[in-house]
Amino acid sequence: MRGAGVPRRTVRLAGLAAAALVAGLLSGSGSAAAGRDGPLTMAYQCAFPGGDQPVHAVLTQLFPETGAVDKPIQPGDLTMALTVPRAAVDGLVPDATGTLAGTGTLTARVTQGTSAADAPWPGLRAPAVPVTGKDDLVLTFKGEVPPVTVTAAGEVSFGAGALALELTPGKAAATDATPSPVPATAAPVKVACTPEAGQNALLGAVPVPVPDPSPSGSPPSSPSSSGPAAPSSSATPSAPGMSPGTPASTSPGASAKPGAPHNSTIKVEPPVHSGTYDCDVLPKGKLDFDHIPLKDEQDAGATVTETTFDLGSCAYATGYSNVHKLSGAAVINDAHSARGPSLTYINMNVRMAVQPNPPQYYEFDSLGSMTLPVADSTFLTYGFVPTTAKMALTPDPVKPLLTIVTTGTNFVEQNVITTIYGYQWLRLYDVRINGTPLDVGPNCRTRAPIQLALVGLQDAHMPGGGDGKPDYTILDGGPLHQENLTIPAFTGCGTHGENLDALFTAAVSGPGNSLNLNQGTLCAPWAGLGCDASTGTEIQIPPLPHR
């Protein structure tokens, strides 16, 4: 946008419009490496309702090849395969046709030289597993973890500590019957697990080099040692920049000056608490049949049912928007902002279309509503001029509700695809460049609403385990993506006879933009999931996605 022949004012407004847009659109991965040779096996003692039982956990995680002083160190996603003894399973799920699911928090011990801190890693989720036969049950927990920051050079080690679990019994649905829209679940059971003493608990280690004192110094490079081999095929898939890291025997400070780090502070990013325990909005209205695949029974010989009961639910979703023309991204529905994030409300399964006989077809349609808080955007134009703006996204008054379509079922070998459709208008105001107001008028907005089509996939139940990426379901949450979002042209921008529409349109509008969200566990009181004021279970604010 800085090519020859582009007026200076055009450059300024292009940067303004694009950066304000990326600050608020709806709901990447740090480089990482494995800190040890393959998965870590841990032995725990867990306090089940029927008594203490030994539990084994296999943990797999990737870590950065190197860190930097005063910069966040972002560990990769954590995968934990937890073997629950059969005696404990029988105490939790007395029904032989039942299931068991869970959420968990691992307390990681972060150390650097003589400094240490405990980092709670919440939000680990294990999907429901059928209870069959008489064998032990393996629950596979997965989730993202928050970063840590250190103030001195020296190796930073991450160790596995105590586990806090919430295990939820359920009743498996029959594969030859229409699935119930309301899962039969019991209240979650809290289980505390303590690691057995004397075992190696190292998940990974990240070297932090001494900062280059020269003003033009280049970023720190990876340590010369290549470390052990990459994790086995059971390890979490690596993102670009992920590779094996330093071995467990590497001593603190190996990549820094001799000696242990001194005067170091380990800052643990705390989990974000919502302080919210229930849903206070119930979306009511009509589905948008422009997005409904099976519009009537004759389409597939299916039975179409419009439900007469309400399944009020809600969830938080946070993530990033990416604007193609700026090659930039910004946080969406920021949990750390002064206004806090807003909830998305859902009325589950207001319509169902089911054909249980071949060719099998399952479709579940839900309604949603979402009004995001005004976003404060701060960025640089020309790479150095500070610019701020406020951006409001508002639902389209003609079609204010989200239409949520889920097709497929994990009762048979079908991909379960959820698509969230909606329309949002975008307006910019209160624009300031280097502290000086830039009057864009009260009606600087897109000419048409932005059309949302966020997609989530559940396929871990498919042969071969699916694509290996985290699953998405409305109940459990997970990643949602829109890979080709189009930003409409702008209108109403400018005052005092100055028309700035074309500048905003040229700078921002067009296809090729994307949204990447992470939805937390659904608060579904009707299913006993995700929230409970009586037990202090607040609605989860999920960590930001990365891939």
Disulfide bonds with the S-S distance in Angstrom:
Cys46-Cys193 2.07
Cys279-Cys314 2.04
Cys444-Cys493 2.05
Cys523-Cys531 1.84
